[in-house]
């Protein structure tokens, strides 16, 4: 049961699981340790991105990793952010979500989206010109599936004729829905109208345009599970014993994360996003990263949350080659300095 009112702050974990230089099995083991710690610390959820053919994401099947995390945690909610419906057959997506919801005892947060880099979908034969239409059809089918009964749908990309649905999600009518609404006020309005939570990133004043659009839509305050909706803000966070210590941890980690992010862009000669910060200083200036002492990080995050109009902080405490101990320290600091005082 959701334990946060819309007027209070709630804290979750976001993870790209980009390559950290270790063996892939070791990185999975470290992330499971992080998930266990965040469960003990009282974080609301662990959200995991989906990427393909790129070191930017070592979790091409988020639900597979999250099913393992479900067995290591008891309260922490779990979900893809996002599951790329443009790539998945919606019937298969529905079945996976149902399985994960039952394996976790009803702790799934269902993020869905079309994907941010078309080349990833192109490797699977999905053309950029079909992505939006495939996503729209797949999302309609997925939501219809949650209602149960036989499923029929006739679209351009998917045709289903009286398919028997023998699975249902644990949560009724279905798990809470999430969409990423960065740079897209229209996506925020759609999310609000359909009872979905949103996740945004970018400078707080810019994000405020999205959160204002979300709140302007009638019914935004109640999500798909009947509970207050989350308006999320994503930040990469590193806490150190001093400002210089924090920067000494964050600088190489951000450099590796950036290299991972740019991999497919460089490989395919794709222009980088215009607002992508190319140094840690630029990332701090653009509010992608918050780095410093516990006191500075606390003050900065609270100010940015208020300015952005957000009530849910998606904390990216693990990225690049940041050591596990550093990620755990940041998570513990957020728990002690922010979560306890914001409740």
Buried (B, 14 or more C-beta within 10 A) or exposed (E): EBEBEBEEBBBBBBBBBBBBEEEEEEBBBBBBBBBBBBBBBBBBBBBBBBBBBBBBBBBBBBBEBBBBBBEEBEBBBBBBBBBBBBBBBBBEBBBBBBBBBBBBEBBBBBBBBBBEBBBBBBEEEBEEEBBEBBBBBBBBBBBBBBEBEEBEBEBEBBEBEEBEBEBBBBBEEBBBBBBBBBBBBEBBBBBBEBBBBBBBBBBBEBBBBBBEBBBEBEEBBEBBBEBBBBBBBBBBBBBBEEEEBBBEBBBEBBBBBBBBBBBBBEEEEEEEEEEBBEEBBBBBEBBBBBBBBBEBBBBBBBEBBEBBBBBBBBBBBBBBBBEBEBBBBBBBBBBEBBBEEBE
